[in-house]
Amino acid sequence: MSPTTLYAVVGTLFALAALANWWAVVVRNYRVMVVAKPLTLIALIGIALIGGAGDETAGRWLLLGLVLCLAGDVFLLGDGEKAFLAGLSSFLLGHIAYVATFVVLGLAEPAWGLIGVMTLIAAAPWIVRVVPAAHRDGGVGLAGAVTAYTLVIGAMVVLAWMTGHWLIGLGATTFMVSDTVLAVNRFVERRRLGDLAVMVTYHLGQLLIVLGVLSALP
């Protein structure tokens, strides 16, 4: 099977799994969600592998980040604070792997980092509400974990733009939007279709990062 055909097959699987997951989130169908949510990331890992991510150091860091995000997806299918903290920890490590990906790719356009900084400034009014709310919900430990996660994803966004590849920067920013909506939805106030917004921006952000990194590989 040619790489083009493989891309088409796995890309179609990614799209169908993502759509199924979005639908399951809206109608709250857990049985579909528990299959479609991890399948979406598995398909995305397949896209990265077909694109040659395993052949380059930056690509291997990308694959590690995707696997950690997949683990986070699985953990967040559970209920309760333990499942949330396990998911948060997995995504935290995933973002660190993405940071390594971008550094290895090269930070060729430092000035572009200002786009990331402006994004963080725009999100700040929401972020400053999340940490105190997390403290009220789960004490110092949860607030500390949320703070650490916020700092890491902020660094990830800035470094993504500094690579000079707009797909990577846009993907990281979209991923941050997803995490911000998730945090606000969980700790501050529930929003109508908030869970759907989290998943749509999450999947689109991940896809853009993968496509951007693949296009930047030698």
The 8 nearest C-alpha neighbors of each residue, nearest first, counted from 0:
[[1, 4, 5, 2, 3, 6, 8, 7],
 [0, 2, 4, 3, 5, 6, 7, 49],
 [3, 1, 5, 4, 6, 0, 49, 50],
 [4, 2, 6, 1, 5, 7, 0, 8],
 [5, 3, 7, 1, 6, 2, 8, 0],
 [4, 6, 2, 8, 7, 3, 9, 1],
 [5, 7, 3, 9, 4, 8, 10, 2],
 [8, 6, 4, 10, 5, 9, 11, 3],
 [9, 7, 5, 11, 10, 6, 4, 12],
 [8, 10, 12, 6, 11, 7, 42, 5],
 [11, 9, 13, 7, 12, 8, 6, 14],
 [10, 12, 14, 8, 13, 9, 7, 15],
 [11, 13, 9, 15, 10, 14, 16, 8],
 [12, 14, 10, 39, 42, 16, 11, 15],
 [13, 15, 11, 17, 12, 16, 18, 10],
 [16, 14, 18, 12, 17, 13, 19, 11],
 [15, 17, 35, 19, 39, 13, 18, 14],
 [18, 16, 20, 14, 19, 15, 39, 13],
 [19, 17, 21, 15, 20, 16, 14, 22],
 [20, 18, 16, 22, 17, 21, 15, 23],
 [19, 21, 23, 17, 35, 32, 18, 22],
 [22, 20, 18, 24, 23, 19, 195, 17],
 [21, 23, 19, 25, 20, 24, 18, 26],
 [24, 22, 28, 20, 26, 27, 21, 32],
 [23, 25, 27, 21, 22, 26, 195, 20],
 [24, 26, 22, 23, 27, 195, 21, 192],
 [27, 25, 23, 28, 24, 22, 21, 29],
 [28, 26, 24, 23, 25, 29, 32, 22],
 [29, 27, 23, 26, 30, 31, 32, 24],
 [28, 30, 32, 31, 27, 33, 23, 24],
 [31, 29, 33, 32, 28, 34, 23, 35],
 [30, 32, 29, 34, 33, 28, 35, 23],
 [31, 33, 29, 35, 20, 34, 23, 30],
 [32, 34, 30, 31, 36, 35, 29, 76],
 [35, 33, 32, 31, 36, 38, 37, 30],
 [36, 34, 16, 38, 32, 20, 37, 33],
 [35, 37, 38, 32, 39, 20, 34, 33],
 [36, 38, 39, 40, 35, 69, 34, 41],
 [39, 37, 41, 35, 40, 36, 42, 34],
 [38, 40, 13, 16, 42, 37, 41, 36],
 [41, 39, 43, 42, 37, 38, 69, 44],
 [40, 42, 38, 44, 43, 39, 37, 45],
 [43, 41, 45, 13, 39, 40, 44, 9],
 [44, 42, 40, 46, 45, 41, 13, 47],
 [45, 43, 47, 41, 42, 46, 40, 48],
 [44, 46, 42, 48, 43, 47, 49, 41],
 [47, 45, 43, 49, 44, 48, 50, 42],
 [46, 48, 50, 44, 45, 52, 49, 43],
 [49, 47, 45, 52, 51, 50, 46, 53],
 [50, 48, 46, 51, 47, 45, 2, 6],
 [49, 51, 47, 48, 52, 46, 213, 2],
 [50, 52, 48, 53, 49, 54, 47, 58],
 [53, 51, 58, 48, 47, 54, 50, 59],
 [52, 54, 59, 51, 58, 55, 48, 62],
 [53, 55, 52, 51, 58, 56, 59, 48],
 [54, 56, 58, 57, 53, 52, 59, 216],
 [57, 55, 59, 58, 60, 54, 103, 53],
 [58, 56, 100, 60, 59, 103, 55, 104],
 [59, 57, 52, 61, 55, 56, 60, 53],
 [58, 60, 62, 56, 53, 61, 57, 52],
 [61, 59, 63, 57, 100, 58, 62, 96],
 [62, 60, 58, 64, 59, 63, 100, 97],
 [61, 63, 59, 65, 64, 60, 66, 58],
 [64, 62, 60, 66, 61, 65, 67, 59],
 [65, 63, 93, 96, 61, 67, 62, 66],
 [64, 66, 68, 62, 67, 63, 69, 61],
 [65, 67, 69, 63, 68, 64, 62, 70],
 [68, 66, 70, 93, 64, 69, 89, 65],
 [69, 67, 71, 65, 90, 70, 66, 93],
 [68, 70, 66, 72, 67, 71, 40, 65],
 [71, 69, 67, 73, 68, 72, 74, 66],
 [72, 70, 86, 68, 89, 74, 69, 73],
 [71, 73, 69, 75, 70, 74, 68, 37],
 [72, 74, 70, 76, 71, 75, 69, 37],
 [73, 75, 86, 71, 76, 82, 72, 77],
 [76, 74, 77, 72, 86, 73, 83, 82],
 [75, 77, 73, 74, 72, 78, 33, 82],
 [78, 76, 75, 82, 74, 79, 73, 83],
 [79, 77, 82, 76, 80, 75, 83, 81],
 [78, 80, 81, 82, 83, 77, 84, 75],
 [79, 81, 83, 82, 84, 78, 137, 85],
 [82, 80, 84, 83, 79, 85, 78, 86],
 [81, 83, 85, 74, 80, 84, 77, 79],
 [82, 84, 80, 86, 81, 85, 75, 87],
 [85, 83, 87, 81, 86, 82, 88, 80],
 [86, 84, 82, 88, 87, 83, 81, 74],
 [85, 87, 71, 74, 83, 89, 84, 75],
 [86, 88, 84, 90, 85, 89, 83, 91],
 [89, 87, 91, 85, 86, 90, 84, 92],
 [90, 88, 71, 86, 92, 67, 91, 87],
 [89, 91, 93, 87, 68, 92, 88, 71],
 [92, 90, 88, 94, 93, 89, 148, 87],
 [93, 91, 95, 89, 90, 94, 96, 88],
 [94, 92, 64, 90, 96, 67, 91, 95],
 [93, 95, 97, 91, 96, 92, 90, 98],
 [94, 96, 98, 92, 97, 93, 99, 91],
 [95, 97, 64, 93, 99, 94, 98, 60],
 [98, 96, 100, 94, 99, 95, 64, 61],
 [99, 97, 95, 155, 101, 100, 96, 94],
 [98, 100, 96, 102, 97, 101, 103, 95],
 [101, 99, 57, 97, 60, 103, 98, 102],
 [100, 102, 104, 98, 103, 99, 159, 105],
 [101, 103, 99, 105, 104, 100, 106, 98],
 [104, 102, 105, 100, 101, 57, 99, 56],
 [105, 103, 101, 102, 57, 100, 106, 162],
 [106, 104, 102, 103, 107, 162, 101, 161],
 [107, 105, 162, 161, 108, 102, 109, 104],
 [106, 108, 162, 105, 163, 109, 161, 104],
 [107, 109, 161, 163, 110, 111, 106, 162],
 [110, 108, 161, 111, 112, 106, 107, 162],
 [111, 109, 112, 108, 113, 161, 114, 160],
 [112, 110, 161, 113, 109, 160, 108, 114],
 [113, 111, 161, 157, 115, 160, 110, 114],
 [112, 114, 116, 111, 115, 110, 117, 157],
 [115, 113, 117, 112, 116, 111, 118, 160],
 [116, 114, 157, 118, 112, 113, 117, 156],
 [115, 117, 113, 119, 118, 114, 157, 120],
 [118, 116, 120, 114, 119, 115, 113, 121],
 [119, 117, 115, 121, 116, 120, 114, 122],
 [118, 120, 122, 116, 121, 117, 123, 115],
 [119, 121, 117, 123, 118, 122, 116, 124],
 [120, 122, 118, 119, 123, 117, 124, 125],
 [123, 121, 119, 120, 125, 124, 126, 118],
 [122, 124, 126, 120, 125, 121, 119, 127],
 [125, 123, 127, 126, 122, 128, 121, 120],
 [126, 124, 123, 128, 127, 122, 129, 183],
 [125, 127, 123, 129, 128, 124, 122, 130],
 [128, 126, 125, 129, 124, 123, 130, 131],
 [127, 129, 126, 125, 130, 131, 132, 124],
 [128, 130, 132, 126, 127, 131, 133, 183],
 [129, 131, 133, 132, 142, 128, 127, 134],
 [132, 130, 134, 133, 129, 128, 135, 142],
 [131, 133, 135, 129, 134, 130, 186, 187],
 [134, 132, 136, 130, 142, 131, 135, 186],
 [135, 133, 138, 142, 131, 132, 137, 136],
 [136, 134, 132, 133, 137, 138, 131, 142],
 [135, 137, 133, 134, 132, 138, 186, 141],
 [138, 136, 141, 134, 135, 133, 139, 140],
 [137, 139, 134, 140, 141, 135, 136, 142],
 [138, 140, 142, 141, 134, 143, 137, 133],
 [141, 139, 143, 142, 138, 144, 137, 134],
 [140, 142, 144, 137, 143, 139, 138, 145],
 [143, 141, 134, 139, 133, 145, 144, 140],
 [144, 142, 146, 140, 141, 145, 139, 147],
 [143, 145, 141, 147, 146, 142, 148, 140],
 [144, 146, 148, 142, 143, 147, 149, 141],
 [147, 145, 143, 149, 148, 144, 142, 150],
 [148, 146, 144, 150, 149, 145, 143, 151],
 [147, 149, 145, 151, 146, 150, 91, 144],
 [150, 148, 146, 152, 147, 151, 153, 145],
 [149, 151, 153, 147, 148, 152, 154, 146],
 [152, 150, 154, 148, 153, 149, 155, 147],
 [151, 153, 155, 149, 154, 150, 148, 156],
 [154, 152, 150, 156, 151, 155, 149, 157],
 [155, 153, 151, 157, 152, 156, 158, 150],
 [154, 156, 152, 158, 98, 153, 157, 159],
 [155, 157, 159, 171, 153, 154, 158, 115],
 [156, 158, 115, 112, 154, 159, 160, 155],
 [159, 157, 161, 155, 160, 156, 154, 112],
 [160, 158, 168, 156, 161, 157, 162, 167],
 [159, 161, 168, 112, 162, 158, 111, 157],
 [160, 162, 109, 112, 158, 108, 106, 111],
 [163, 161, 106, 107, 160, 164, 159, 108],
 [162, 164, 108, 161, 160, 107, 165, 111],
 [165, 163, 162, 167, 166, 168, 160, 211],
 [164, 166, 168, 167, 169, 163, 160, 211],
 [167, 165, 211, 169, 168, 164, 207, 170],
 [166, 168, 208, 211, 170, 165, 169, 164],
 [169, 167, 160, 159, 165, 171, 170, 166],
 [168, 170, 172, 166, 167, 171, 165, 173],
 [169, 171, 204, 207, 208, 167, 173, 172],
 [170, 172, 174, 156, 168, 173, 169, 204],
 [173, 171, 175, 169, 174, 170, 156, 168],
 [172, 174, 204, 176, 170, 175, 171, 200],
 [173, 175, 204, 171, 177, 201, 172, 176],
 [176, 174, 172, 178, 177, 173, 179, 171],
 [177, 175, 173, 179, 174, 178, 180, 172],
 [176, 178, 197, 174, 200, 201, 180, 175],
 [179, 177, 181, 175, 176, 180, 182, 174],
 [178, 180, 176, 182, 181, 177, 175, 183],
 [179, 181, 183, 177, 182, 178, 184, 197],
 [182, 180, 178, 184, 179, 183, 197, 185],
 [183, 181, 185, 179, 184, 180, 186, 178],
 [184, 182, 187, 180, 186, 185, 181, 188],
 [183, 185, 189, 181, 188, 182, 180, 186],
 [186, 184, 182, 183, 181, 187, 189, 188],
 [185, 187, 183, 132, 133, 182, 184, 129],
 [188, 186, 183, 132, 184, 185, 129, 128],
 [189, 187, 184, 183, 186, 190, 185, 182],
 [188, 190, 184, 185, 191, 193, 187, 183],
 [191, 189, 193, 184, 192, 188, 194, 183],
 [190, 192, 193, 189, 194, 195, 184, 196],
 [193, 191, 195, 194, 190, 196, 25, 197],
 [192, 194, 190, 196, 191, 195, 197, 184],
 [195, 193, 197, 196, 192, 198, 24, 181],
 [194, 196, 192, 198, 197, 193, 21, 24],
 [195, 197, 193, 199, 194, 198, 200, 192],
 [198, 196, 177, 194, 195, 200, 199, 181],
 [197, 199, 201, 195, 200, 196, 202, 194],
 [200, 198, 196, 201, 202, 197, 195, 203],
 [199, 201, 203, 177, 198, 197, 202, 173],
 [202, 200, 198, 204, 174, 177, 199, 203],
 [201, 203, 205, 204, 199, 200, 198, 206],
 [202, 204, 206, 200, 205, 201, 207, 199],
 [205, 203, 170, 174, 173, 201, 207, 202],
 [204, 206, 208, 202, 203, 207, 201, 209],
 [207, 205, 203, 209, 204, 208, 202, 210],
 [206, 208, 170, 210, 204, 209, 205, 166],
 [209, 207, 167, 170, 211, 205, 206, 210],
 [210, 208, 206, 212, 211, 207, 213, 205],
 [209, 211, 207, 213, 208, 212, 214, 206],
 [210, 212, 166, 167, 208, 214, 209, 213],
 [211, 213, 215, 209, 214, 210, 208, 216],
 [214, 212, 210, 216, 215, 211, 209, 50],
 [213, 215, 211, 212, 216, 210, 217, 209],
 [214, 216, 212, 213, 211, 217, 104, 164],
 [215, 217, 213, 214, 212, 55, 104, 58],
 [216, 215, 55, 214, 213, 104, 54, 51]]
